[in-house]
Amino acid sequence: MTDHPLSRRVALLLFAVVVTMWGLNWTLTKFLVQHIPPLWSVALRAIVAALALAAIVLVRRQFVVPRRGDLPVIASVALLHMGAFSALVAFGLQFVPVGRSIVLGYTTPLWVAPAAWLLLREPVPRERLAGIVLGLAGIAVMFNPSAFDWSNGNALIGSGLLLLAAVCWAANIVYVRGHRWVSEPFQLVVWQALLASVLLTTLALIREGVPDIAWTRELVGALLFGGIFGTALAHWAMVIINRSLPATITSLGLLATPVMGVAISALVLGEAIELSLIVAMATILGGIVIGTMSRRKPDGEPVEAPIPAPARPSRQSP
């Protein structure tokens, strides 16, 4: 069963819905870690996502048994992206406001370029180098003494975890960029989510034990939304969007996700949007735009927080 391209107007509308859902995911994750231990919060959401993705691929007759050549990319996404990235973000959100967390999490493209140069021998054009420098300047703005309390140990740990999460995501993108695909990427997402569910659940049992969770309708709703809409349906939608819109539009459009996330956190959680955060976000995203617009083929992968996954062999920047 094939996903046919949509009209430009419908594709843009669907894209806006996906970006909104991914922006909302950060606020939902903040809510979840306030009521569920961090590892269990991402493990339970990964389980919901795996079940929803399994339903989608079965209904659309896209289910495949992974071949030997598929196993490395399944492990890479499950370990580095769905696993490490998601867990580190969940821990970081315990100590860092959502708006600041999103900006730190979306520094991922800044780490992709030097890693790809080091490991894949990809050239770094001047535009991309300028984008990296501009993005690093944005990070410096976030950590200048007037905007960040260096005596707050929890804030330091949380910010460090979020930056480490971005590095893990970048490492996964670099591996995916050099991977030779056997099966279609979307067909493997369910296996990636399943492996991540097993790993995260095992780690949660070892680290946090059996959780004592006071279930509420809001808590169940947040888990279901994050797993079904924020992950499974969003990834299926991105497959169609990637086939309906130019890669440059989707690459740049995905940068609206952190902006949407910061706005939602301000509206829902009442978080203050400080001038330093606005300047840092504009500088970092500006650096990513400059790097994205450099003369190269589109690459990368669709972005979600905190449990994203690849969409097509031809990748686009996060």
N, C-alpha and C positions, 0 to 999 in steps of 0.2 A: 504494500500500500504506500503510495507516494504522496508527499506533501507538496501541493502545487503552489507556486508563487502567488502572493496576494497582490492586489492593486496597491499602488504607492500610498494612497490615503489610508487604507485599512492597515497596511503594514506599519505605518507611522503611529497610528492609534494603538495598535497592539504593542508596539515598542514602548510607547509612553506608559501603558499599563504595567509592563514588565519592570521598567525602571522604577515606577512607583512602588511596586511590591518589593523589589530588592532594597529600596531606600527604607521602607517600613520594617524590613527584617531586622535592621540594627536595633531599633527601638523595642521590637518584640524580644530580641535576644537579651537586651538589658532587663526586660520584665521577667524573662524566664530564669535568669541567673539569680534574681532576687528571691525566687521561690523554690528553685531546684538546684542542687549542687552542680557546678559548672560542667563537669564531665558527663553527668547524667542528662543535663539539658541538651547537649549536642548529640549524645547517643540516642536519646528518645526521638529527637527530630530527624536524625539520620534513618532510624527505623521507619518512621512515617514516610519519609521521602522514598526509601527503597520499596516499600509496599506500593506507593502511588506510582512510581516509575515502572514497577513490574506490571501493574494494571494497564498502564499506557502502552507499553511495548507489546503486551499480549493482545490487547484490543486492536492495535494497529498491525498485528502480525509481523512485528519487527524483532521478536525474541530470537536470540542466537546463543549458542553455547560458545564461550570464548575459545579461540584457538591459542596455540602456544605463543604466537607472535603478539597476541593481545594482552598477555599476562603482565608484562612490564608496565604498560601504560595504566592498566587497572590498578596495579600496586602503587604506582607513582601518584595518581590522583587520590586514591583512598588514603595513603599515608601522609602525603605532604599537603594536599588541598583540603579534602573533606575531613581528614583527621587532624593533623597538626594545626593548620590554619584555623579551623573551627574551634578547637579546644583552646588555643592561645587567645583567640578573640573573646571567647566566653570568660576566661580568667581575667583578661585585661579589662573587660567591661565592668568587672566588680569594683575597679578602682578609678576608672577614667570615664568622664562624661561621654555620652553617645557621639556628640558632634566631633569632639577631639578624636575619638576612637576611629570614626569613619575616615577622617582625613589621614590619620596614620596608616590605617589599613589600605587605603588607596594609593600609598606610595609604591606599591608593587612594581609598576612599570619602570620606576627609577632603578630598581635592582636588576631587572631583566636584562637591560642593555649591557652592563659590564659583565654579567654572568655569561651571556651569550657570546660576548667577545672572548672571554677567557676559555669557555668550554667548547663552543661551537665554531670559534674563529670567525664570528660574524663581524664585519666591519662596523665601526662606529662613526657615522657621518658627523660633520660639524654641527648640523642642526640638532642631532640627537644628543651630542655632547653638551651643547648649549642648554637643551631641555633638562638634562640631568643636573647641571649646575644650578639652573633656576629652581628645580624641584628641591634640591638640597638646601637652597637658600630659604625656601618655604618652611622646611623642617626646622631650620635655625630660628626662624621667626616664632615658631610654636614653643621653642625651648629657651627663648631669651628670658633673663631674670625678671623682667617686668610682667611677663605673661605666664610664667611657670614657677611654682614654688619648689625649688630644689631641695628644700628640707623635708618635703613630704615623701617619705619612703614608699608608701603605697602607690602614689602617683608615678614615681620613678619606675617601680616594678611594672605597673600596668602599662605604661607607655613603652617600656622595653619589650614586654610580651607582644604588644600590638605590632611593633616594628619587626620583631622576630617572625610573627605571623605573616607579614608582608613578604619577608625574605623566603619563607617556606613556599608561599604561593608562587613567587618568582622562580624558585628552583623547579617547581612542577611545570611551569610554563616553558622553561628552557628545555626540560626533558621532552615534553610533548612536542615542542618545535622540531626536535631531531628524530622523533619516533617515526617508524615506518608502519603505516596503518594497514591492518588486515581487514577488520570489521569496521562498519560505520561508527563514528564516535558516539552518536546518540544511543546506539544499540548496546554500548558498553557502560553507559551511565548507571544502569540498574545494578550491574555487577560491582561498579566502584562504590555505589551507595551501600550495597550489601556488605562488602568487605569492610568499609568504614564503620558500619553499624556493629559488626562483630568485634572489631578492634577497640572501638570506643566503649562498647558495653563491657568488654573484658577489663579494660583499663579502669573504667568507673567502678566496677566491682572490687578490684584490687585496691584502688586509691581511696574510694569514698564509701565502699560497702553498699549494703542494700539501703536505698534511700527511703526516708520517711517523708512523703510528700502530701501536703494538704491540698487535695485536688479541688479545683473550682472550675466553673464554666469558662471563666476568662483564661485560666491556665491551659485547659484542654483546647480552647479555641486558638490560643497562640501557637501551641505545638502543631495543631492541624494546619493552620494557615502557613506556618513556616515550612512544613514538610510537603504539603500538597501544592499550595499556590506559589510560595516563595521559591520552591525548588523544582518539583516535578513538572508542573504545568508551565512554569517559567522557562525551563530548559527545552521543553517541547516547542513552546512558542518561539524561542530563539532560533531553533532549527529552521522554522518557516521564515522568520524575519531575515536570517542570513541569506536565504535564497531569494528574498524579495527586495532587499535594499543593498546598495553598494557597501562594501566593507568599510570605506572611510566614514560613511554616515553612521554605521553602527558603532565603530570604534570611538568616534567623537561623542555620539549620543549617549553611550554608556557612562561618560564622564558626568552626566546629569545625576547619576545615582548618588554620589556623595552629597551633592547639593540638595537633592530631595531628602536624603537621610538627615542632614543637619536641620532642614526646615521642619521635618516631621518631629524630630526630637524636641525642637523648641516649642512646637504647638502642643504635643501630647505630654511631654515631661516637664515643660516649662523651663528648659535649659536656656541660659543666657547665651546669645551669640555675640561673643566679644570681637572687638575690632581685630585683635591679633589673629583670631581663628579665621576671620574673613580674608585677611591679607594672606595668611599661610595657605588657605585653601585655593585662593585665586592664583597664587604663585606656583604651587605644586601642580594644579591642573593646567596652568599655562605651560609649565615645563613639559607635561605629558603631551599636550597638544602639539608643541613644537617638535617633540620627538616623533609623534605619530605622523606628522605631515612631512617628515624627511623622505627622501627619495628611496623607497624600498617597497617590497611586496607586503600586503597586509598580513599580519600574523597575530599571535596571542590567543586569547580565548575569552568567551563571554564572561562577564563578571557578576558575581552575586556575593552577598555577605549574609551569613558566614559560610554557606556550603555551595560553592559554585562548581561547575564541571564543563568540560570542553564540548563544543558543538559540531565543528567540521574539521577535516584535515587541513583546510585552508584557514589559518587562524587569524584573529584580529587582536589588536592590542587591548588590554584591560582598561 
